[in-house]
Amino acid sequence: MEIWLKQGDRHLRIPVLPSSYQVSTSQNNTTVNINELGEINLLGKRGLTEVSFSSFFPCHYESFCSTSIKRPKEYIRLLEKMKRNGAMRLHITGILSLKVTIETFDYEENDGTRDITYTLGLKEYRYLSIPESSLTSQTQETVTVRESPVPKAGRTHTVVKGECLISIARKETGSTDWKPVYEANKSTIGSNPNKIYPGQVLIIP
């Protein structure tokens, strides 16, 4: 078995395999009490997987080392950098491969060997993907409807504050019949002929 932490071009192989490791998974279920039925369990989404283990960084190479070793302080510096930089891949060969972050890293030197013992706590990392807000989409569509395309031909009228279709029809055609103006500009005005806005450019039929 090998234990690796990989983050971009940084690769750290745990030099002394721990005597044991712990994997913790959870399920966010909810227990509720319903009349006539009593207590029931509602299934929720799964929680984040957590992995922890303890070992040591040896000062000198020994036969139990799984690879050639660095100085203990080099391992500490590397793990601190990886912790600050965020997500990485944890590989426990043949058992587990998981995107994780370092949540806790505790270490100490407690004897004269200059070996450093440590405990590493890792937590699963999930990428957050947020779909575009439907409210934002609706707002964008509304703005698009109200924006006037540049007319290709014919007379035009630019709406000013206080105008309505009747006043525009009277001014441009001499008639108070506003419906032809509305029909010619329905794609610009929208479904409500009473809602026109300053700056809109209307085609005069």
C-alpha positions in Angstrom: 0.0 0.0 0.0 1.1 3.6 -0.7 -0.4 6.9 0.4 0.1 9.9 -1.9 -1.0 13.6 -1.8 -0.8 15.2 -5.3 -1.5 18.9 -6.0 -0.4 20.1 -9.4 3.3 19.5 -9.7 3.6 18.8 -6.0 3.7 15.1 -5.0 4.1 13.9 -1.5 4.4 10.2 -0.7 3.9 9.4 3.0 7.4 8.0 3.9 6.2 5.8 6.9 2.8 4.1 6.5 0.5 4.6 9.5 -0.4 1.6 11.5 -4.0 2.5 10.8 -6.2 5.1 9.1 -9.8 6.2 9.6 -12.4 6.9 6.9 -15.6 8.6 8.1 -18.7 9.0 5.9 -22.1 10.5 6.9 -25.6 10.8 5.5 -27.6 13.9 6.3 -30.9 12.2 7.2 -33.7 13.8 9.2 -35.8 12.1 11.9 -39.3 13.4 12.2 -42.3 12.4 14.3 -45.6 12.1 12.5 -49.0 11.5 14.1 -50.4 8.0 13.6 -47.0 6.8 12.2 -44.6 7.8 15.0 -40.9 8.4 14.3 -39.6 8.1 10.7 -36.3 8.7 9.0 -36.2 11.0 5.9 -33.2 10.3 3.7 -31.0 13.2 2.9 -27.9 13.8 0.8 -24.6 12.3 1.7 -22.0 14.3 3.7 -18.4 14.8 3.0 -16.0 11.9 3.5 -13.2 12.5 6.1 -9.9 10.7 6.3 -7.4 10.9 9.1 -4.2 9.1 10.1 -1.1 9.5 12.3 2.5 8.6 11.6 5.9 10.3 11.8 8.6 11.8 9.6 11.9 10.0 10.4 15.1 12.0 10.6 17.1 9.0 9.3 16.2 6.4 6.7 15.1 3.0 8.1 14.1 -0.2 6.5 10.4 0.5 7.3 10.4 3.6 5.2 8.3 3.2 2.0 10.5 5.5 0.0 13.6 7.6 0.2 13.1 10.4 2.7 13.4 14.1 3.0 14.2 16.0 6.2 11.2 16.2 8.5 11.0 20.0 8.2 10.8 19.7 4.4 7.7 17.5 4.7 6.2 20.1 7.1 6.9 23.0 4.8 5.4 21.1 1.8 2.3 20.1 3.7 1.7 23.7 4.9 2.0 24.9 1.3 -0.5 22.3 0.1 -2.9 23.1 2.9 -2.9 26.8 1.9 -3.2 26.2 -1.8 -6.5 24.2 -1.4 -7.7 21.0 -3.0 -5.5 18.0 -3.8 -5.8 14.4 -4.7 -5.5 11.7 -2.0 -4.5 8.2 -3.2 -4.5 5.2 -1.0 -3.5 2.6 -3.6 -6.1 0.0 -4.2 -8.5 1.5 -1.7 -9.3 5.2 -2.1 -8.8 8.1 -4.5 -10.5 11.3 -3.4 -10.2 15.1 -3.9 -9.5 16.5 -0.5 -8.4 19.5 1.5 -6.2 19.5 4.6 -8.4 20.5 7.5 -5.9 19.8 10.3 -2.2 19.2 10.5 -0.8 18.7 14.0 2.9 17.7 14.6 5.4 17.6 17.4 8.9 16.4 18.3 8.7 14.5 21.6 12.0 12.7 22.0 15.7 13.1 21.1 15.6 11.2 17.8 14.5 14.4 15.9 11.7 12.4 14.3 8.5 14.4 14.1 5.2 12.7 14.8 2.0 14.1 13.2 -1.7 13.7 12.7 -3.3 14.6 9.4 -7.0 15.3 9.0 -8.4 15.5 5.4 -11.9 16.3 4.1 -13.5 15.6 0.8 -13.6 18.6 -1.6 -16.5 19.1 -4.0 -16.5 21.7 -6.8 -19.4 24.1 -6.5 -21.5 24.6 -9.6 -24.2 27.2 -9.4 -26.8 27.3 -12.3 -27.7 30.6 -13.7 -30.6 32.2 -11.8 -33.9 32.0 -13.5 -34.7 35.4 -12.1 -31.7 36.9 -13.8 -32.7 35.2 -17.1 -36.2 36.7 -16.8 -34.8 40.2 -16.2 -32.5 39.9 -19.1 -35.3 38.8 -21.4 -37.5 41.8 -20.2 -34.7 44.2 -21.0 -34.2 42.6 -24.4 -37.9 43.0 -25.2 -37.8 46.7 -24.3 -34.7 47.5 -26.3 -35.6 48.7 -29.8 -33.9 47.4 -32.8 -32.8 50.0 -35.4 -35.6 50.1 -37.9 -34.7 49.2 -41.5 -37.0 51.5 -43.3 -39.9 54.0 -42.9 -40.5 56.9 -40.6 -39.6 56.6 -37.0 -40.5 58.3 -33.7 -38.3 58.3 -30.6 -40.4 58.1 -27.5 -40.0 61.0 -25.0 -41.2 61.1 -21.3 -45.0 61.5 -20.9 -45.9 60.2 -24.4 -48.4 57.4 -25.0 -49.4 55.6 -28.3 -52.5 57.9 -28.7 -50.4 61.1 -28.5 -47.8 59.6 -30.8 -50.4 58.5 -33.4 -52.0 62.0 -33.3 -48.7 63.7 -33.7 -47.3 61.5 -36.5 -50.5 60.5 -38.4 -53.1 63.1 -37.4 -55.4 60.3 -36.1 -55.9 59.1 -32.5 -56.1 55.5 -33.8 -53.0 54.0 -32.0 -53.6 50.4 -33.0 -51.6 50.5 -36.3 -48.7 52.0 -34.5 -48.9 49.3 -31.8 -49.1 46.4 -34.4 -46.1 47.8 -36.3 -44.1 47.8 -33.1 -45.5 44.9 -31.1 -42.1 43.1 -30.9 -40.5 46.2 -29.4 -43.3 47.3 -27.0 -44.4 43.8 -25.8 -47.8 42.6 -24.8 -48.9 45.7 -23.0 -49.5 48.8 -25.3 -49.7 51.1 -22.3 -46.0 50.4 -21.4 -43.7 52.4 -23.6 -40.4 53.9 -22.4 -38.4 57.0 -23.3 -35.7 56.2 -25.8 -37.6 53.5 -27.7 -37.6 54.0 -31.5 -41.0 53.2 -33.0 -41.8 52.6 -36.7 -44.7 54.9 -38.0 -46.7 52.9 -40.5 
